[in-house]
């Protein structure tokens, strides 16, 4: 089978290897689509945490179960699925508390064990989520990303009628726009440096969009006081954007930290948190929102088709990574079609 391997920072190699054998309790999945997430790009550049080289990247995927090792999940053979990248131990204090992303022995598909940028992948059966027949596999590869967005919006407690702004309008940021609306939030603005992504937000009906430069969102709110957000969802991971979020949100408001960049540091003035009595809440992973995300994609309550902007075969991985890294040609999500 073909498999893309990150051998070292900045080195991605297309290899040919045997189809992997599922261990007891695991399934073998034939991958259909895998989207390139910002975390994959950071991993490729060598500025990521909790990852190992060499490894097959990829955690936003969809596919079909072709084999199961063991009785659990044997009925899934032939079923279209997506799955959680988090492979936790299930017994440590964090797992027992329902926070598997903090597992003391965490493994993650696409970062510490082989992921979905390959024609086949193994995954624990317990991580699989069956898909309804009506959901196309192309759209389904964004179930994990949508679950991340829903989990973030819920951790921030976005309520009907609350005003929301989003900083960073890449794939996750644009899904945060839709997730906030699903919960009844009113998205008033986005801040994003790439003009095509600002256009994508406007096409979703976001009324105000500004470049993601320091001071732009704050100045926008000064000129449009009716748009001042109760909640700012920060998806870019840049310290300057976190600062902007703290300054732009209303007094007594909430700031959600969803994106992060290990390599980025910068001066901040956190006194805004105290003087404005802000709540700052981090969010990591899909939480328990996978099933809801799948349902929303199946019913069309959330539309991800336009976000999947650039399709590539695995043979064209160099171009796919280049376009995604440069955020060129209106790119919001590059993705691989593994069955092309």
C-alpha positions as CSV (number, residue, x, y, z in Angstrom):
1,X,0.0,0.0,0.0
2,X,1.0,3.6,-0.4
3,X,1.7,5.6,2.8
4,X,3.0,9.1,3.4
5,X,5.6,9.2,6.2
6,X,7.0,12.1,8.0
7,X,10.6,10.8,8.5
8,X,11.9,14.0,10.2
9,X,11.1,17.7,10.4
10,X,10.6,19.0,6.8
11,X,10.9,15.5,5.3
12,X,7.8,13.8,3.9
13,X,8.3,10.6,1.9
14,X,5.8,8.5,-0.1
15,X,6.5,4.9,0.8
16,X,5.2,1.5,-0.2
17,X,4.7,-1.0,2.7
18,X,2.6,-4.0,3.6
19,X,-1.0,-3.5,4.7
20,X,-0.8,-3.5,8.5
21,X,-2.3,-6.2,10.6
22,X,-4.8,-5.2,13.3
23,X,-3.8,-6.2,16.9
24,X,-6.4,-7.8,19.1
25,X,-9.2,-5.3,19.7
26,X,-8.3,-3.3,16.6
27,X,-9.8,-2.8,13.2
28,X,-8.2,-2.4,9.7
29,X,-9.7,0.5,7.9
30,X,-9.4,1.3,4.2
31,X,-9.0,5.1,4.1
32,X,-11.1,7.1,1.7
33,X,-10.2,10.8,2.6
34,X,-7.8,12.5,5.0
35,X,-7.7,16.3,5.5
36,X,-4.6,18.2,6.4
37,X,-5.0,19.9,9.7
38,X,-2.9,22.8,11.0
39,X,-1.4,20.4,13.6
40,X,-0.2,18.2,10.8
41,X,1.6,21.2,9.3
42,X,3.2,22.0,12.6
43,X,4.3,18.4,13.0
44,X,5.7,18.4,9.5
45,X,7.8,21.6,10.4
46,X,9.0,20.0,13.6
47,X,7.3,22.3,16.0
48,X,4.8,20.0,17.6
49,X,4.4,18.3,21.0
50,X,4.0,14.6,21.8
51,X,4.9,13.3,18.4
52,X,7.5,10.9,17.1
53,X,9.4,10.4,13.8
54,X,9.0,8.5,11.6
55,X,5.2,8.2,11.5
56,X,2.3,8.3,9.1
57,X,0.4,11.5,9.8
58,X,-3.3,12.1,9.5
59,X,-6.2,12.2,11.9
60,X,-9.1,13.9,10.0
61,X,-10.2,10.9,8.0
62,X,-13.0,8.7,6.8
63,X,-13.0,5.1,5.5
64,X,-14.4,1.6,5.6
65,X,-13.8,-1.2,8.0
66,X,-12.4,-4.3,6.2
67,X,-11.2,-6.5,9.1
68,X,-11.6,-6.7,12.8
69,X,-9.4,-8.7,15.1
70,X,-11.7,-10.1,17.8
71,X,-15.4,-10.3,18.6
72,X,-15.9,-6.7,19.5
73,X,-16.9,-4.7,16.5
74,X,-17.0,-7.7,14.1
75,X,-20.4,-6.3,12.9
76,X,-18.6,-3.2,11.6
77,X,-16.9,-5.0,8.7
78,X,-18.1,-3.3,5.5
79,X,-19.3,-0.2,7.5
80,X,-18.1,3.4,6.7
81,X,-16.6,5.0,9.8
82,X,-14.6,7.8,11.2
83,X,-12.7,7.7,14.5
84,X,-11.1,9.4,17.5
85,X,-7.4,9.9,17.2
86,X,-7.0,9.7,21.0
87,X,-5.8,6.2,22.1
88,X,-5.8,6.5,25.9
89,X,-5.0,3.9,28.5
90,X,-8.5,4.0,30.1
91,X,-7.3,3.4,33.6
92,X,-5.3,6.4,34.8
93,X,-6.8,9.2,36.9
94,X,-7.3,11.5,33.9
95,X,-9.1,8.7,31.9
96,X,-11.2,7.9,34.9
97,X,-12.2,11.6,35.2
98,X,-13.3,11.7,31.6
99,X,-10.3,13.7,30.2
100,X,-8.6,11.2,28.0
101,X,-6.5,13.9,26.2
102,X,-4.6,14.2,29.5
103,X,-4.0,10.5,29.7
104,X,-0.6,9.6,31.3
105,X,0.1,7.1,28.6
106,X,-1.5,8.8,25.6
107,X,-1.0,7.7,22.1
108,X,-2.4,9.6,19.1
109,X,-3.1,8.4,15.6
110,X,-1.1,10.4,13.2
111,X,1.4,11.7,15.8
112,X,2.7,8.8,17.9
113,X,1.3,5.9,15.9
114,X,0.6,5.6,12.2
115,X,-2.4,7.6,11.0
116,X,-4.6,8.0,7.9
117,X,-2.3,9.3,5.2
118,X,-2.1,5.8,3.9
119,X,-4.4,3.4,2.0
120,X,-5.0,1.4,5.2
121,X,-4.8,2.1,8.9
122,X,-5.3,0.2,12.1
123,X,-7.3,1.7,15.0
124,X,-8.8,0.4,18.3
125,X,-12.4,-0.7,17.6
126,X,-13.5,1.4,20.6
127,X,-12.4,4.5,18.7
128,X,-14.6,3.9,15.7
129,X,-17.8,5.8,14.9
130,X,-20.1,4.3,12.3
131,X,-21.5,6.6,9.7
132,X,-25.0,6.8,8.3
133,X,-25.3,5.6,4.7
134,X,-26.5,9.1,3.6
135,X,-23.2,10.8,4.7
136,X,-20.6,11.0,1.9
137,X,-17.2,9.9,2.9
138,X,-15.7,13.2,1.6
139,X,-17.8,15.3,4.1
140,X,-17.3,12.7,6.8
141,X,-13.6,13.3,7.0
142,X,-14.4,16.6,8.8
143,X,-16.4,14.9,11.6
144,X,-13.4,15.1,14.0
145,X,-12.8,18.7,13.2
146,X,-16.5,19.6,13.7
147,X,-16.5,17.7,17.0
148,X,-13.5,19.8,18.1
149,X,-15.4,22.9,17.3
150,X,-18.6,21.8,19.1
151,X,-16.6,20.8,22.1
152,X,-15.0,24.2,22.3
153,X,-18.2,26.1,21.9
154,X,-19.8,24.0,24.6
155,X,-16.9,24.4,27.0
156,X,-17.3,28.1,26.6
157,X,-21.0,27.8,27.2
158,X,-22.1,29.8,24.2
159,X,-25.8,30.5,24.7
160,X,-28.6,31.5,22.4
161,X,-28.4,35.2,21.5
162,X,-24.8,35.7,22.7
163,X,-22.4,37.5,20.3
164,X,-19.3,35.6,19.2
165,X,-16.2,36.6,17.4
166,X,-13.6,34.2,16.0
167,X,-9.9,34.9,15.5
168,X,-8.3,32.7,12.9
169,X,-10.6,31.6,10.0
170,X,-8.9,28.5,8.8
171,X,-10.7,25.1,8.8
172,X,-11.3,25.0,12.6
173,X,-12.1,28.7,12.8
174,X,-14.8,28.4,10.1
175,X,-16.2,25.4,11.8
176,X,-16.3,27.4,15.0
177,X,-18.5,29.9,13.2
178,X,-21.0,27.2,12.3
179,X,-20.8,25.5,15.7
180,X,-21.5,28.7,17.5
181,X,-24.5,29.3,15.3
182,X,-25.8,25.8,16.0
183,X,-25.9,26.7,19.7
184,X,-27.7,29.9,18.9
185,X,-24.8,32.3,19.0
186,X,-24.6,35.3,16.8
187,X,-21.3,35.5,15.1
188,X,-20.5,39.2,14.6
189,X,-16.9,39.2,13.3
190,X,-13.8,37.2,12.3
191,X,-10.2,38.3,12.3
192,X,-8.0,36.5,9.7
193,X,-4.9,37.5,7.8
194,X,-5.7,35.6,4.6
195,X,-8.2,37.5,2.4
196,X,-9.7,34.4,0.8
197,X,-10.5,33.1,4.2
198,X,-12.1,36.3,5.2
199,X,-14.2,36.0,2.0
200,X,-15.2,32.5,3.1
201,X,-16.4,33.8,6.4
202,X,-18.4,36.5,4.7
203,X,-19.9,33.9,2.4
204,X,-21.1,32.1,5.6
205,X,-22.9,35.3,6.5
206,X,-20.4,36.8,9.0
207,X,-21.0,40.5,8.7
208,X,-17.6,41.8,9.7
209,X,-14.2,40.5,8.8
210,X,-10.8,42.2,9.4
211,X,-7.2,41.2,8.8
212,X,-5.7,39.4,11.7
213,X,-3.1,42.1,12.5
214,X,-2.7,43.5,16.1
215,X,-5.4,46.1,16.9
216,X,-7.6,45.4,13.9
217,X,-10.4,43.5,15.8
218,X,-10.3,46.0,18.7
219,X,-10.6,48.9,16.3
220,X,-13.5,47.2,14.5
221,X,-15.3,46.8,17.8
222,X,-14.7,50.5,18.7
223,X,-16.4,51.4,15.4
224,X,-19.2,48.9,15.8
225,X,-20.1,48.7,19.4
226,X,-23.2,46.7,18.6
227,X,-20.9,43.9,17.5
228,X,-18.8,43.6,20.7
229,X,-18.7,39.9,21.5
230,X,-19.6,38.2,24.7
231,X,-17.3,35.4,23.6
232,X,-14.1,35.3,21.5
233,X,-13.0,31.9,20.1
234,X,-9.3,32.0,19.4
235,X,-8.3,29.5,16.7
236,X,-5.0,30.8,15.4
237,X,-2.7,30.0,18.2
238,X,-0.7,33.2,18.0
239,X,-0.1,35.1,21.2
240,X,-0.9,38.4,19.5
241,X,-4.4,37.0,18.7
242,X,-4.9,35.9,22.3
243,X,-4.1,39.5,23.3
244,X,-6.5,40.8,20.7
245,X,-9.2,38.5,22.0
246,X,-8.8,39.8,25.6
247,X,-9.0,43.4,24.5
248,X,-11.9,42.9,22.0
249,X,-14.3,40.9,24.3
250,X,-16.8,42.7,26.5
251,X,-16.1,43.3,30.2
252,X,-17.1,40.1,32.0
253,X,-16.8,38.1,28.8
254,X,-15.2,34.9,27.9
255,X,-12.2,33.9,25.8
256,X,-11.8,30.4,24.4
257,X,-8.3,29.1,23.5
258,X,-8.6,26.4,20.8
259,X,-5.6,26.9,18.5
260,X,-2.1,26.7,19.7
261,X,1.4,26.9,18.3
262,X,4.3,25.4,20.2
263,X,6.9,27.6,18.5
264,X,5.1,30.9,19.1
265,X,6.0,33.2,22.0
266,X,5.3,36.9,22.5
267,X,4.8,39.7,25.0
268,X,1.3,40.0,26.5
269,X,-0.6,42.3,28.8
270,X,-2.7,39.9,30.8
271,X,-4.0,42.7,33.1
272,X,-7.0,42.8,30.8
273,X,-8.2,39.5,32.3
274,X,-8.3,40.9,35.8
275,X,-9.5,44.4,35.0
276,X,-12.3,43.2,32.7
277,X,-13.0,40.1,35.0
278,X,-12.7,37.8,32.0
279,X,-13.0,34.0,32.0
280,X,-10.4,32.2,29.9
281,X,-11.2,28.6,29.0
282,X,-9.0,26.1,27.0
283,X,-10.5,23.4,24.9
284,X,-8.7,20.3,23.5
285,X,-10.0,17.6,21.2
286,X,-13.4,16.4,20.2
287,X,-14.6,15.5,23.7
288,X,-17.9,13.6,23.5
289,X,-19.2,15.4,20.4
290,X,-18.4,12.9,17.7
291,X,-21.9,11.4,17.4
292,X,-23.5,14.9,17.3
293,X,-21.0,16.1,14.6
294,X,-21.7,13.1,12.4
295,X,-25.5,13.7,12.7
296,X,-25.1,17.4,11.8
297,X,-23.0,16.5,8.7
298,X,-25.5,13.9,7.7
299,X,-28.5,16.3,8.0
300,X,-26.7,19.2,6.4
301,X,-27.0,21.3,9.6
302,X,-23.3,22.1,9.1
303,X,-21.9,22.3,5.6
304,X,-18.2,21.4,5.2
305,X,-18.0,20.9,1.5
306,X,-16.8,24.4,0.7
307,X,-14.1,24.1,3.4
308,X,-12.5,21.1,1.6
309,X,-10.9,23.4,-0.9
310,X,-8.1,21.4,-2.5
311,X,-8.1,17.7,-3.4
312,X,-4.8,15.8,-4.0
313,X,-3.8,12.3,-4.6
314,X,-1.2,11.0,-2.1
315,X,1.4,11.0,-4.9
316,X,1.0,14.8,-4.9
317,X,1.8,15.2,-1.2
318,X,4.5,17.8,-1.8
319,X,2.1,20.1,-3.5
320,X,-0.6,19.5,-1.0
321,X,1.7,20.4,1.9
322,X,3.1,23.4,0.0
323,X,-0.4,24.9,-0.7
324,X,-1.5,24.3,2.9
325,X,1.7,25.8,4.4
326,X,1.5,28.9,2.2
327,X,-2.3,29.1,2.6
328,X,-2.3,29.7,-1.1
329,X,-5.0,29.8,-3.8
330,X,-7.9,30.3,-1.3
331,X,-6.9,27.2,0.7
332,X,-8.9,26.4,3.8
333,X,-8.4,22.6,3.9
334,X,-6.2,20.5,1.6
335,X,-7.2,16.8,1.7
336,X,-6.1,13.5,0.2
337,X,-8.4,11.3,-1.8
338,X,-6.9,7.9,-1.0
339,X,-9.1,6.1,-3.5
340,X,-8.5,8.3,-6.5
